[in-house]
């Protein structure tokens, strides 16, 4: 879930970058590069751990003065604790099922679209028109292309439009625009809950049309005549994965065709905005990891947490990882952990008499052998509540240890335990 959060934040950031920097110029090739980076980089950057590098830089040491430890779901102790905990867990499970169901449904749609195109490729007769091989359609669908195949109904197109259409579609074929379309489609499927993933997909397809339109203009066709032909080709298009001649947003395409070509020096702004955006996204990934711990606790900390434990008997312990590639697990998983804590945590009688309630935050380290050590109360509420939270967490059985790059590592966890009275 943390990884998905980082990916979706990255998509939002890069979409905002694209709209801010790229939509007012005519650098369509540069736009294509930016859009591909915007789709791919958010999935890669979460795997890059820059904290060690930051910690080695004295000037940036303050950036690492926060606790990046993983936070377990909050445990609520009180008259309705068990029911509340179960409801929260069930809700999180259903959200996961809903997310997976959306992915499955969209993948099925993708397969259906691909199969429809495959049937056209196999069944439609091929004809050479103006030196270009074309799959001849029988229905009134507008011209479109998919990888190396161009589809068109010659009977539905005027003679003076054919050359423009073929030039447009050949631009899609030669520049491999279908790769961009499939990439954007897969990203929108993986992040279907994020509207910015769909907005990025729309921008990808629109920019590909800008590129193909430019090729028509460079071939010497009359701009106004071509624009009128675009308006006349108002067919419904039903093949979602293809690059179609009469793609929507015609108004934007016509505006771009009439726009004066941007000065080459304008590329400077791409570097000025893109590089800081990359840095911001990296920082955002760190913040997401940090966000797993309590923000208020981080503000209360005045010194950096120990990333390396104090020496014991002259030998320093191994590094404590705040986030590992494979996080430690309670025996039986998260559901069993919640059950264990809910069954063992008791509301202290003295605290109940004095109407004391609040959230105790406890930290501990999962060692390489699965034992739990270095318990400490990161936020105290009341001695009785603190003691109860520590008591139960300290009797937990051994965990399955965490893994980083194929090696067993020590990992720190944070557990918030809320004591609430009815």
C-alpha positions as CSV (number, residue, x, y, z in Angstrom):
1,X,0.0,0.0,0.0
2,X,2.9,2.3,0.7
3,X,4.4,1.6,-2.7
4,X,1.0,2.3,-4.4
5,X,0.7,5.6,-2.5
6,X,4.2,6.6,-3.7
7,X,3.4,5.7,-7.3
8,X,0.1,7.6,-7.3
9,X,1.7,10.7,-5.7
10,X,4.3,10.6,-8.4
11,X,1.7,10.4,-11.2
12,X,-0.1,13.4,-9.7
13,X,3.2,15.4,-9.5
14,X,4.2,14.7,-13.0
15,X,0.7,15.4,-14.4
16,X,0.9,18.8,-12.7
17,X,4.4,19.3,-14.1
18,X,3.2,18.5,-17.6
19,X,0.2,20.8,-17.5
20,X,2.3,23.6,-16.0
21,X,5.3,23.3,-18.4
22,X,4.4,21.6,-21.6
23,X,0.9,22.4,-22.8
24,X,1.6,25.9,-24.2
25,X,4.4,25.1,-26.7
26,X,4.8,23.0,-29.8
27,X,7.7,20.7,-28.6
28,X,5.6,17.6,-29.2
29,X,8.6,15.2,-29.3
30,X,9.8,16.6,-26.0
31,X,6.3,16.3,-24.6
32,X,6.3,12.6,-25.6
33,X,9.5,12.0,-23.7
34,X,8.1,13.8,-20.6
35,X,4.9,11.8,-20.7
36,X,6.7,8.5,-21.0
37,X,8.9,9.5,-18.1
38,X,5.8,10.6,-16.1
39,X,4.3,7.2,-16.6
40,X,7.4,5.1,-15.9
41,X,9.4,7.0,-13.3
42,X,6.8,6.9,-10.4
43,X,7.0,3.1,-10.5
44,X,10.8,3.1,-10.3
45,X,11.7,5.8,-7.8
46,X,10.2,4.1,-4.7
47,X,12.8,1.4,-5.1
48,X,15.6,4.0,-4.9
49,X,16.7,4.5,-1.3
50,X,18.4,7.9,-1.0
51,X,18.4,8.2,2.8
52,X,21.9,6.7,3.2
53,X,23.2,9.2,0.7
54,X,21.5,12.0,2.4
55,X,22.8,11.0,5.8
56,X,26.4,11.2,4.4
57,X,25.9,14.9,3.5
58,X,26.3,17.2,6.5
59,X,24.3,20.0,4.9
60,X,21.4,17.7,4.3
61,X,21.5,15.9,7.6
62,X,18.4,17.8,8.9
63,X,16.4,16.1,6.2
64,X,16.9,12.8,7.9
65,X,16.0,13.9,11.4
66,X,12.7,12.0,11.3
67,X,11.7,8.5,12.1
68,X,10.9,6.4,9.0
69,X,9.8,3.4,11.0
70,X,6.8,1.4,9.7
71,X,3.5,2.0,11.5
72,X,1.2,-0.9,12.3
73,X,-2.6,-0.3,12.3
74,X,-3.8,1.5,15.4
75,X,-5.1,-0.8,18.1
76,X,-8.1,0.5,20.1
77,X,-8.6,-0.7,23.6
78,X,-12.0,-0.1,25.3
79,X,-15.6,-1.2,25.5
80,X,-15.9,-1.4,21.7
81,X,-12.3,-2.2,20.9
82,X,-12.7,-5.6,19.4
83,X,-15.6,-4.6,17.2
84,X,-13.8,-1.4,16.1
85,X,-10.6,-3.3,15.2
86,X,-12.5,-6.0,13.3
87,X,-14.5,-3.4,11.4
88,X,-11.3,-1.5,10.4
89,X,-9.6,-4.7,9.3
90,X,-12.6,-5.9,7.3
91,X,-12.9,-2.5,5.6
92,X,-9.2,-2.5,4.6
93,X,-9.7,-6.0,3.2
94,X,-12.7,-4.9,1.1
95,X,-10.8,-1.9,-0.2
96,X,-8.1,-4.3,-1.3
97,X,-10.7,-6.6,-3.0
98,X,-12.3,-3.6,-4.7
99,X,-8.9,-2.4,-6.0
100,X,-8.1,-5.9,-7.4
101,X,-11.6,-6.3,-8.9
102,X,-11.1,-3.0,-10.8
103,X,-7.8,-4.2,-12.2
104,X,-9.4,-7.5,-13.3
105,X,-12.3,-5.8,-14.9
106,X,-10.0,-3.4,-16.8
107,X,-7.7,-6.2,-17.9
108,X,-10.7,-8.1,-19.2
109,X,-11.7,-5.0,-21.2
110,X,-8.1,-4.7,-22.5
111,X,-8.1,-8.3,-23.7
112,X,-11.5,-7.8,-25.4
113,X,-10.2,-4.7,-27.2
114,X,-7.0,-6.5,-28.3
115,X,-9.1,-9.5,-29.5
116,X,-11.3,-7.2,-31.5
117,X,-8.3,-5.7,-33.2
118,X,-6.8,-9.2,-33.8
119,X,-10.0,-10.3,-35.5
120,X,-9.9,-7.3,-37.8
121,X,-6.3,-8.0,-38.7
122,X,-7.0,-11.6,-39.6
123,X,-10.4,-11.2,-41.3
124,X,-10.2,-7.8,-43.2
125,X,-8.9,-7.9,-46.7
126,X,-5.7,-6.0,-47.5
127,X,-5.4,-3.5,-50.3
128,X,-2.6,-1.2,-51.4
129,X,-3.6,2.4,-51.6
130,X,-1.0,5.0,-52.7
131,X,1.7,2.6,-51.9
132,X,0.5,1.8,-48.4
133,X,-1.0,-1.5,-47.4
134,X,-4.4,-0.9,-45.8
135,X,-6.9,-3.2,-44.1
136,X,-10.2,-2.4,-45.7
137,X,-13.1,-2.0,-43.2
138,X,-16.8,-2.7,-44.0
139,X,-18.3,-0.5,-41.3
140,X,-18.3,3.3,-41.1
141,X,-15.7,3.5,-38.4
142,X,-13.1,6.2,-39.0
143,X,-9.5,5.5,-40.1
144,X,-7.2,4.2,-37.4
145,X,-3.9,2.3,-36.9
146,X,-2.5,-0.2,-34.5
147,X,1.3,-0.9,-34.6
148,X,2.0,-1.6,-38.3
149,X,-1.6,-2.0,-39.4
150,X,-3.7,0.8,-40.9
151,X,-7.5,0.4,-41.1
152,X,-9.8,2.4,-43.3
153,X,-13.0,2.1,-45.2
154,X,-12.0,3.4,-48.7
155,X,-15.7,3.8,-49.7
156,X,-16.4,6.1,-46.8
157,X,-13.5,8.5,-47.6
158,X,-13.3,11.1,-50.3
159,X,-10.5,10.8,-52.9
160,X,-8.8,14.1,-51.8
161,X,-8.8,13.0,-48.2
162,X,-7.0,9.6,-48.6
163,X,-3.5,11.0,-48.9
164,X,-3.9,13.1,-45.8
165,X,-5.3,10.1,-43.8
166,X,-2.5,7.8,-44.9
167,X,0.2,10.4,-44.1
168,X,-1.4,10.8,-40.6
169,X,-1.7,7.1,-39.9
170,X,1.8,6.3,-41.3
171,X,3.2,8.8,-38.8
172,X,1.5,6.8,-36.0
173,X,3.0,3.6,-37.5
174,X,6.6,4.8,-38.1
175,X,6.9,6.6,-34.7
176,X,5.5,3.5,-32.9
177,X,2.8,5.4,-31.1
178,X,0.9,2.2,-30.2
179,X,3.7,1.5,-27.6
180,X,2.8,4.8,-25.8
181,X,-0.9,3.9,-25.9
182,X,-0.4,0.5,-24.4
183,X,1.9,1.9,-21.7
184,X,-0.6,4.6,-20.7
185,X,-3.3,1.9,-20.7
186,X,-1.4,-0.4,-18.4
187,X,-0.6,2.5,-16.0
188,X,-4.3,3.6,-15.9
189,X,-5.2,-0.1,-15.1
190,X,-2.7,-0.4,-12.3
191,X,-3.8,3.0,-10.8
192,X,-7.4,3.0,-11.9
193,X,-8.5,4.7,-8.6
194,X,-6.3,7.7,-9.4
195,X,-8.0,10.1,-11.8
196,X,-4.7,11.6,-12.7
197,X,-3.6,8.3,-14.3
198,X,-6.5,8.6,-16.7
199,X,-5.7,12.3,-17.3
200,X,-2.2,11.3,-18.2
201,X,-3.5,8.7,-20.6
202,X,-5.6,11.3,-22.3
203,X,-2.6,13.6,-22.6
204,X,-0.5,10.8,-24.1
205,X,-3.1,10.2,-26.8
206,X,-3.7,13.8,-27.6
207,X,0.1,14.5,-28.0
208,X,0.4,11.6,-30.4
209,X,-2.3,13.2,-32.5
210,X,-0.3,16.5,-32.4
211,X,2.7,14.6,-33.7
212,X,0.7,12.9,-36.5
213,X,-0.9,16.2,-37.5
214,X,2.5,17.9,-37.7
215,X,3.6,15.2,-40.1
216,X,0.7,16.0,-42.4
217,X,1.5,19.7,-42.3
218,X,5.2,19.0,-43.0
219,X,4.1,16.9,-46.0
220,X,2.7,20.0,-47.6
221,X,-1.0,19.5,-47.3
222,X,-3.1,22.6,-46.9
223,X,-3.8,23.3,-43.3
224,X,-7.4,24.6,-43.6
225,X,-8.4,21.8,-46.0
226,X,-7.0,19.2,-43.6
227,X,-8.9,20.8,-40.7
228,X,-12.2,20.7,-42.6
229,X,-11.5,17.0,-43.4
230,X,-11.0,16.3,-39.7
231,X,-14.3,17.9,-38.9
232,X,-16.0,15.9,-41.6
233,X,-14.7,12.5,-40.3
234,X,-17.1,12.4,-37.3
235,X,-17.3,8.7,-37.0
236,X,-17.8,6.8,-33.8
237,X,-14.6,4.9,-32.9
238,X,-14.9,1.6,-31.1
239,X,-11.4,0.2,-31.1
240,X,-9.9,1.7,-27.9
241,X,-6.3,0.6,-28.3
242,X,-5.8,2.1,-31.7
243,X,-4.6,5.5,-32.9
244,X,-7.6,6.9,-34.8
245,X,-7.6,9.7,-37.3
246,X,-10.6,11.5,-35.9
247,X,-9.5,11.3,-32.2
248,X,-11.5,13.6,-29.9
249,X,-10.3,17.1,-28.8
250,X,-10.4,18.4,-32.3
251,X,-10.5,21.9,-31.1
252,X,-7.2,21.5,-29.3
253,X,-5.6,19.9,-32.4
254,X,-6.8,22.7,-34.7
255,X,-5.4,25.3,-32.2
256,X,-2.1,23.6,-32.2
257,X,-2.0,23.3,-36.0
258,X,-2.5,27.1,-36.3
259,X,-0.1,27.9,-33.5
260,X,3.3,29.4,-34.3
261,X,6.2,27.0,-33.9
262,X,7.8,27.5,-30.5
263,X,11.4,28.9,-30.3
264,X,13.9,26.2,-29.7
265,X,15.3,28.1,-26.6
266,X,12.0,27.2,-24.9
267,X,13.4,23.8,-24.2
268,X,15.4,25.3,-21.3
269,X,12.2,25.5,-19.2
270,X,11.9,21.7,-19.5
271,X,15.2,21.3,-17.7
272,X,14.4,24.0,-15.2
273,X,11.2,22.4,-14.2
274,X,11.8,18.7,-14.7
275,X,15.0,18.3,-12.6
276,X,13.4,20.0,-9.5
277,X,10.4,17.8,-10.1
278,X,12.5,14.7,-10.0
279,X,14.1,15.9,-6.7
280,X,10.6,16.7,-5.3
281,X,9.4,13.2,-6.2
282,X,12.4,11.6,-4.5
283,X,11.7,13.8,-1.4
284,X,8.1,12.8,-1.6
285,X,9.0,9.2,-1.5
286,X,11.0,9.8,1.6
287,X,8.0,11.7,3.1
288,X,5.7,8.8,2.3
289,X,8.0,6.5,4.2
290,X,8.1,9.0,7.0
291,X,4.4,9.4,6.8
292,X,4.1,5.8,8.0
293,X,5.2,7.2,11.4
294,X,3.4,9.8,13.4
295,X,4.0,13.4,12.2
296,X,3.4,14.9,15.5
297,X,6.0,12.6,17.1
298,X,8.5,13.6,14.4
299,X,8.0,17.3,15.3
300,X,8.5,16.5,19.0
301,X,11.8,14.8,18.2
302,X,14.8,17.2,18.6
303,X,17.5,14.7,17.6
304,X,17.8,12.2,14.9
305,X,16.7,8.7,15.7
306,X,19.5,6.1,16.0
307,X,19.8,4.4,12.6
308,X,22.6,2.4,14.1
309,X,22.2,1.1,17.6
310,X,24.8,2.0,20.3
311,X,27.7,-0.4,20.6
312,X,27.3,-3.3,22.9
313,X,30.5,-4.8,24.4
314,X,32.6,-2.9,21.9
315,X,30.8,-4.3,18.9
316,X,28.3,-2.2,17.0
317,X,24.9,-3.8,16.1
318,X,23.7,-4.0,12.5
319,X,21.8,-1.1,11.0
320,X,18.1,-0.8,11.8
321,X,16.1,-0.5,8.6
322,X,13.0,1.7,8.8
323,X,11.5,0.3,5.6
324,X,12.7,-3.0,4.1
325,X,11.9,-4.6,0.8
326,X,10.3,-7.5,2.6
327,X,8.8,-6.3,5.9
328,X,8.7,-8.5,9.0
329,X,5.5,-10.4,9.7
330,X,3.6,-11.5,12.8
331,X,3.0,-15.3,12.7
332,X,-0.2,-15.7,10.7
333,X,-0.1,-12.2,9.3
334,X,-1.7,-8.9,10.2
335,X,-5.1,-10.4,11.0
336,X,-3.6,-12.6,13.7
337,X,-1.6,-9.8,15.1
338,X,-4.7,-7.7,15.5
339,X,-6.5,-10.6,17.2
340,X,-3.5,-11.2,19.6
341,X,-3.4,-7.5,20.7
342,X,-7.1,-7.2,21.1
343,X,-7.3,-10.4,23.1
344,X,-4.4,-9.5,25.4
345,X,-4.7,-5.8,26.0
346,X,-6.7,-4.8,29.1
347,X,-7.9,-1.4,30.1
348,X,-6.0,-0.6,33.4
349,X,-8.5,-0.2,36.3
350,X,-6.8,2.8,37.8
351,X,-7.0,4.6,34.4
352,X,-10.7,3.7,34.1
353,X,-11.4,5.1,37.5
354,X,-9.6,8.3,36.7
355,X,-11.2,8.6,33.3
356,X,-7.8,8.6,31.6
357,X,-7.7,7.9,27.9
358,X,-5.4,8.6,24.9
359,X,-3.0,7.1,22.4
360,X,0.2,5.5,23.5
361,X,2.8,5.1,20.7
362,X,5.3,2.3,21.2
363,X,8.4,1.5,19.1
364,X,10.3,-1.8,18.9
365,X,12.9,-3.5,16.6
366,X,12.4,-6.9,15.0
367,X,15.8,-8.6,15.1
368,X,17.2,-10.9,12.6
369,X,16.0,-14.0,14.5
370,X,12.5,-12.6,14.8
371,X,12.8,-11.6,18.5
372,X,11.5,-8.1,19.5
373,X,13.9,-5.7,21.3
374,X,14.5,-2.1,22.1
375,X,10.9,-1.3,23.2
376,X,10.3,2.3,24.1
377,X,7.3,4.6,24.5
378,X,7.6,7.2,21.8
379,X,4.6,9.1,23.1
380,X,3.4,8.7,26.7
381,X,-0.2,9.3,27.9
382,X,-0.3,7.9,31.4
383,X,2.0,5.5,33.4
384,X,-0.7,2.9,33.6
385,X,-1.6,3.0,29.9
386,X,2.0,3.1,28.9
387,X,2.8,0.0,31.0
388,X,-0.1,-1.9,29.6
389,X,0.8,-1.2,26.0
390,X,4.4,-2.2,26.7
391,X,3.4,-5.3,28.6
392,X,1.4,-6.8,25.8
393,X,3.8,-5.9,23.0
394,X,6.7,-7.4,24.9
395,X,4.9,-10.8,25.2
396,X,4.4,-11.1,21.4
397,X,5.9,-14.2,19.9
398,X,8.8,-14.1,17.4
399,X,8.1,-12.6,14.1
400,X,9.3,-13.6,10.6
401,X,12.3,-11.2,10.1
402,X,12.5,-8.6,7.4
403,X,14.6,-8.9,4.2
404,X,16.6,-6.3,2.3
405,X,18.4,-7.3,-1.0
406,X,18.1,-11.0,-0.1
407,X,19.6,-10.5,3.4
408,X,17.9,-10.7,6.8
409,X,17.9,-7.3,8.5
410,X,16.7,-5.5,11.6
411,X,13.6,-3.4,11.1
412,X,11.9,-0.9,13.4
413,X,8.1,-0.7,13.9
414,X,5.8,1.8,15.5
415,X,2.5,0.7,17.1
416,X,-0.1,3.2,18.1
417,X,-2.5,1.9,20.9
418,X,-5.5,4.0,21.6
419,X,-7.3,3.6,25.0
420,X,-10.8,4.9,24.8
421,X,-13.7,4.9,27.3
422,X,-17.3,4.8,26.2
